[in-house]
Amino acid sequence: MAGGSLRVQAARVSATLRPAFAGAAATASGNGLARFAFVPLFPAMVGAGWVDGGEAGMLGAAALLGYLIGTLLGRQAGRRIGVRGTLDLGMGLVVVALAACAWNGGVWWFLPWRTLAGVGGGLLMALAGPATQATVPAARRGTAGGVVIAGVGLGIAGGAVAVPALLQAGLPATWLGLAGLVLLLWAYAHPRWPDMPMGGAEAAAPPPARLLLATYGLHGAGMVPPMVYLADLAARGRGLGVGIGALLWFVFGLAGVAGGVLSGRVVDRLGGRPTLRLWLLIQALALALTLPPWPALVLPAAAAAGFAAVGVTAVTLGVSREMAGARATGLWVRCTAIFAVVQTLAGFALAALFAATGESHAAVFGLGFAASVAAALAAAALARQPPVRLAATR
């Protein structure tokens, strides 16, 4: 009897979280594979002579620019073709963009396709999380949001495993293989997409939440170095080779899965703002570990950075729901847009700095550490705001 009851309860939880699993497939595709599988590809493309180090950094920044465009278009696209149609559009853009990069047409060929990959990822991130939270019961919103954002870490870990295996067949096969993985995830997610109305309270203007936006923007600036240069830091900066660089990116992704899932549960129990402050301290620690020239520190840095990268995003999704209620989609889109703007500007700036300093990882990661400390301080100020003040901004 007890076993049957447990099976029934597990089936109910699985059915409740079915939209969250589809949302996780979206973020795994749009962020984990479309954007972040480029990190272990970075040194491989440089080594093969497809691009140089500065050009590879520029391609990473181009994906961030596309991510900004997709994020800003997400709500409008949702109103025009529906949430599910927009999620399908985002997946389709990702597949096409990845497949197009299989041809070595030089940096000017890769730039628009890496931008398009970012657009697809932005569309998916803008709507997958809020739609899932609008679909599941209130008591499971934090958990469901955490599952959706954990998909980013799952995609990163999957890409870190797939890229070295696919690289044995060459760079063209690697890009085509990534496109095939996204097609499989799309086939799984399509019949399970979450949905939500895009009118009424959901379409109303969100509260300003300026301190939350500043916190999340600083978080984004601090995460550019590990998101773009981590594998290269290990492979070339610490002399560990491309294989170890990909392994560290796998650790980054697994830690991201843990950060996403754990964040949802902690937010449900403790609240979003206290959790956000703690997670940003972990991010600052991660960036600090990249600064000493000791190869042994790269592993814990990768784990802490992956946990923070996905965990802070999952927590911010929860804080948006706490602060804005039914208008959370608008606030989440603003947070994501600020994140994308800051990451785009920081991405191009750090690419220029990386080239100007003779490809100095210390300069790039040092600026990331400074931004992470500023984000942690902003989160501490946000946590000190009384709930009454936040309620007044609803």
C-alpha positions in Angstrom: 0.0 0.0 0.0 2.7 2.4 1.0 4.7 1.6 -2.2 1.6 2.2 -4.3 0.9 5.5 -2.6 4.5 6.7 -3.2 4.2 5.8 -6.9 0.9 7.7 -7.2 2.5 10.7 -5.5 5.6 10.5 -7.7 3.4 10.4 -10.8 1.5 13.5 -9.7 4.7 15.4 -9.1 6.0 14.3 -12.5 2.8 15.5 -14.2 2.9 18.7 -12.3 6.5 19.4 -13.4 6.0 18.2 -17.0 6.0 21.9 -18.2 9.1 22.5 -16.2 11.0 19.6 -17.9 10.0 21.1 -21.3 11.2 24.5 -20.1 14.5 22.9 -19.0 14.8 21.4 -22.6 14.4 25.0 -23.9 17.0 26.5 -21.7 19.4 23.6 -22.2 19.1 24.2 -26.0 19.0 28.0 -26.1 21.6 28.7 -23.4 23.4 25.5 -22.6 24.1 24.4 -26.1 23.5 27.4 -28.4 25.6 29.8 -26.3 27.7 27.9 -23.9 28.9 24.9 -26.0 31.0 27.6 -27.7 33.2 27.8 -24.6 34.9 24.4 -25.1 34.8 25.1 -28.8 36.7 28.4 -28.3 40.3 26.9 -28.0 39.5 24.3 -30.6 38.5 26.9 -33.2 41.6 29.0 -32.4 43.8 25.9 -32.6 42.3 24.9 -36.0 42.9 28.4 -37.4 39.2 29.2 -38.0 39.5 32.3 -35.8 42.1 33.9 -33.6 41.7 34.5 -29.8 40.3 38.0 -30.2 37.9 37.0 -33.0 36.7 34.1 -30.8 36.0 36.5 -28.0 34.1 38.7 -30.4 31.9 35.7 -31.5 31.1 35.1 -27.8 30.0 38.7 -27.5 27.9 38.5 -30.7 25.9 35.7 -29.1 25.3 38.0 -26.1 24.1 40.7 -28.5 21.6 38.2 -30.0 20.5 37.1 -26.6 19.6 40.8 -25.8 17.6 41.1 -29.1 15.8 37.8 -28.4 15.0 38.8 -24.8 13.5 42.2 -25.9 11.4 40.5 -28.5 10.1 37.7 -26.3 7.0 39.3 -24.9 6.0 40.8 -28.3 6.5 37.5 -30.0 4.5 35.8 -27.3 1.6 38.2 -27.9 1.7 37.7 -31.7 2.2 34.0 -32.1 1.6 32.7 -28.6 4.0 31.4 -26.0 4.2 27.9 -27.5 4.8 29.3 -31.0 7.6 31.6 -29.7 9.2 28.7 -28.0 9.1 26.7 -31.2 10.6 29.7 -33.1 13.4 30.0 -30.6 14.3 26.3 -31.0 14.2 26.5 -34.8 16.5 29.5 -34.8 19.0 27.6 -32.6 19.0 24.6 -34.9 19.6 26.7 -38.0 22.4 28.8 -36.4 24.3 25.9 -35.1 24.1 24.0 -38.4 25.3 27.1 -40.3 28.5 27.3 -38.3 29.6 23.9 -39.7 31.1 25.8 -42.7 34.3 27.7 -42.1 33.4 31.0 -43.8 35.6 33.1 -41.5 34.7 35.4 -38.7 32.3 37.5 -40.8 30.3 34.4 -41.6 30.2 33.2 -38.0 29.2 36.6 -36.6 25.6 36.7 -37.9 25.0 33.0 -37.1 26.3 33.3 -33.5 24.1 36.4 -33.1 21.1 34.4 -34.4 21.9 31.6 -31.9 21.7 34.2 -29.2 18.4 35.5 -30.5 16.9 32.0 -30.2 18.3 31.6 -26.7 16.9 35.0 -25.6 13.4 34.1 -26.9 13.5 30.8 -25.0 14.8 32.3 -21.7 12.3 35.2 -21.8 9.2 33.0 -21.8 10.1 29.4 -20.6 10.5 30.3 -17.0 7.5 32.6 -16.5 5.2 30.4 -18.5 6.2 27.4 -16.4 5.6 29.2 -13.1 2.2 30.4 -14.4 1.3 26.8 -15.2 2.3 25.0 -12.0 0.7 25.3 -8.5 1.9 28.2 -6.4 3.6 25.9 -3.9 5.8 24.4 -6.6 6.7 27.6 -8.4 10.2 27.9 -6.9 11.0 24.2 -7.6 9.6 24.4 -11.1 11.5 27.6 -11.9 14.7 26.0 -10.5 14.2 23.0 -12.8 13.7 25.3 -15.9 16.9 27.2 -15.1 18.8 24.1 -14.2 18.3 23.1 -17.9 21.1 25.7 -18.6 23.5 23.7 -16.5 22.3 20.4 -18.1 23.0 21.8 -21.6 26.4 23.0 -20.5 27.3 19.6 -19.1 25.9 17.9 -22.2 27.9 20.1 -24.5 31.0 19.6 -22.5 30.7 15.8 -23.0 29.5 16.1 -26.6 32.0 18.6 -27.9 35.2 16.6 -27.2 33.6 13.4 -28.6 32.4 15.2 -31.7 35.7 17.1 -32.3 37.3 13.8 -33.1 35.3 14.0 -36.4 36.2 17.6 -36.9 34.7 21.0 -36.3 32.0 20.8 -39.0 30.7 17.5 -37.5 30.8 19.1 -34.0 28.5 22.0 -35.1 26.1 19.6 -36.9 26.1 17.3 -33.9 25.1 20.1 -31.6 22.3 21.0 -34.0 21.1 17.4 -33.9 21.0 17.4 -30.1 18.8 20.5 -30.1 16.5 18.8 -32.6 16.1 15.9 -30.2 15.3 18.2 -27.2 12.8 20.1 -29.4 11.0 16.8 -30.3 10.7 16.1 -26.5 9.6 19.5 -25.5 7.1 20.5 -28.2 4.1 18.5 -26.9 4.8 19.5 -23.3 5.3 23.3 -23.8 4.0 25.5 -21.0 1.6 28.2 -21.9 0.2 31.4 -20.3 -2.0 34.4 -21.3 -0.1 37.4 -22.6 -2.8 39.9 -21.8 -4.5 41.3 -18.7 -2.3 41.5 -15.5 0.5 39.6 -17.2 0.8 42.4 -19.8 0.8 45.2 -17.2 3.9 47.2 -16.5 6.0 45.6 -13.8 7.3 47.5 -10.7 10.6 49.4 -11.2 12.7 47.2 -8.9 15.8 49.2 -9.8 18.0 47.6 -7.1 17.2 44.1 -8.3 18.0 45.1 -11.9 21.3 46.6 -10.8 22.1 43.5 -8.8 21.4 41.2 -11.7 23.2 43.4 -14.2 26.4 43.3 -12.1 26.0 39.6 -11.7 25.9 39.3 -15.5 29.1 41.5 -15.9 30.9 39.3 -13.4 29.9 36.1 -15.1 31.2 37.1 -18.6 34.8 35.9 -17.9 33.9 32.3 -16.8 31.1 32.0 -19.4 33.4 32.9 -22.3 37.0 32.3 -21.2 36.9 29.6 -18.6 37.9 26.7 -20.9 40.5 28.8 -22.5 41.9 29.8 -19.1 42.4 26.1 -18.3 43.5 25.0 -21.8 45.9 27.8 -22.7 46.2 30.0 -19.6 47.1 27.2 -17.2 48.5 24.9 -19.9 46.2 22.1 -19.1 45.0 21.4 -22.7 41.7 21.4 -24.5 40.6 18.1 -22.9 40.9 19.5 -19.4 39.3 22.7 -20.5 36.2 20.7 -21.7 36.2 18.7 -18.5 36.1 21.8 -16.4 33.2 23.1 -18.5 31.5 19.8 -17.7 32.0 20.5 -14.0 30.7 24.0 -14.5 27.5 22.6 -16.1 26.9 19.9 -13.4 27.4 22.5 -10.7 24.9 24.6 -12.6 22.3 21.8 -12.5 22.8 21.6 -8.7 22.5 25.4 -8.4 19.3 25.5 -10.3 17.5 22.7 -8.5 18.8 23.7 -5.0 17.9 27.3 -5.6 14.3 26.6 -6.3 13.9 24.7 -3.1 15.8 27.2 -1.0 13.7 30.1 -2.4 10.5 28.2 -1.5 11.8 27.9 2.1 13.9 31.0 2.9 12.7 33.5 0.3 14.5 35.0 -2.7 16.4 38.0 -1.4 18.4 36.2 1.4 19.3 33.4 -1.1 20.4 35.9 -3.7 22.8 37.5 -1.3 24.4 34.2 -0.4 24.6 32.9 -4.0 26.4 36.1 -5.1 29.0 35.7 -2.4 29.7 32.2 -3.9 30.1 33.9 -7.3 32.7 36.4 -5.9 34.6 33.4 -4.4 34.6 31.7 -7.8 36.1 34.7 -9.6 38.7 35.1 -6.8 39.8 31.5 -7.3 40.7 32.2 -11.0 43.2 35.0 -10.1 46.2 33.1 -8.6 48.3 31.3 -11.3 47.8 27.9 -9.8 46.2 25.2 -12.0 44.7 23.4 -9.0 42.3 26.3 -8.3 40.6 26.1 -11.7 38.5 23.1 -10.7 36.9 24.6 -7.6 36.5 27.9 -9.5 34.6 26.1 -12.3 32.3 24.4 -9.8 31.5 27.6 -7.8 31.1 29.7 -11.0 28.7 27.1 -12.5 26.7 27.0 -9.3 26.4 30.7 -9.2 25.8 31.3 -12.9 22.6 29.1 -12.9 21.7 29.5 -9.2 21.6 33.3 -9.3 19.4 33.2 -12.4 17.0 30.7 -10.8 16.8 32.8 -7.6 16.2 36.0 -9.6 13.3 34.4 -11.3 11.8 33.6 -7.9 12.5 37.2 -6.6 10.7 38.6 -9.7 7.6 36.5 -8.8 7.9 37.7 -5.1 8.1 41.3 -6.1 5.7 41.5 -9.1 3.2 38.7 -8.7 1.1 38.3 -11.9 3.4 41.0 -13.5 6.5 38.8 -13.0 6.9 38.1 -16.7 7.5 41.8 -17.4 10.0 42.1 -14.5 11.8 38.9 -15.5 12.1 40.2 -19.1 13.6 43.4 -17.8 16.0 41.5 -15.6 17.0 39.3 -18.5 17.3 42.3 -20.8 19.6 44.2 -18.3 21.6 41.0 -18.0 22.0 40.8 -21.7 22.8 44.5 -22.2 25.5 44.3 -19.5 26.9 41.0 -20.8 27.0 42.3 -24.4 28.9 45.5 -23.5 31.2 43.6 -21.1 31.7 40.9 -23.7 32.9 43.2 -26.4 34.9 45.3 -23.9 36.6 42.2 -22.5 37.3 40.8 -26.0 39.0 44.1 -26.8 40.9 44.0 -23.5 41.9 40.4 -24.1 43.4 41.2 -27.5 45.0 44.5 -26.3 46.7 42.8 -23.3 48.2 40.0 -25.3 45.4 37.6 -24.3 45.8 38.2 -20.5 43.3 36.1 -18.5 44.3 37.9 -15.3 43.0 41.2 -16.7 39.7 39.7 -17.8 39.0 37.7 -14.7 40.1 40.5 -12.4 37.4 42.8 -13.8 34.9 39.9 -13.4 35.9 39.6 -9.7 35.3 43.3 -9.2 31.8 43.2 -10.7 30.9 40.1 -8.7 31.9 41.9 -5.4 29.7 44.8 -6.4 26.8 42.5 -7.2 27.1 40.9 -3.7 27.0 44.3 -2.1 23.9 45.3 -4.1 22.2 42.0 -3.1 23.0 42.8 0.5 21.3 46.2 0.2 18.3 44.5 -1.5 18.0 42.0 1.3 17.9 44.8 3.9 14.9 46.4 2.2 11.8 45.7 4.3 9.0 43.6 2.7 6.6 46.6 3.1 8.7 48.7 0.7 8.8 45.9 -1.8 5.0 45.4 -1.5 4.5 49.1 -2.3 6.1 48.6 -5.7 3.7 45.8 -6.8 
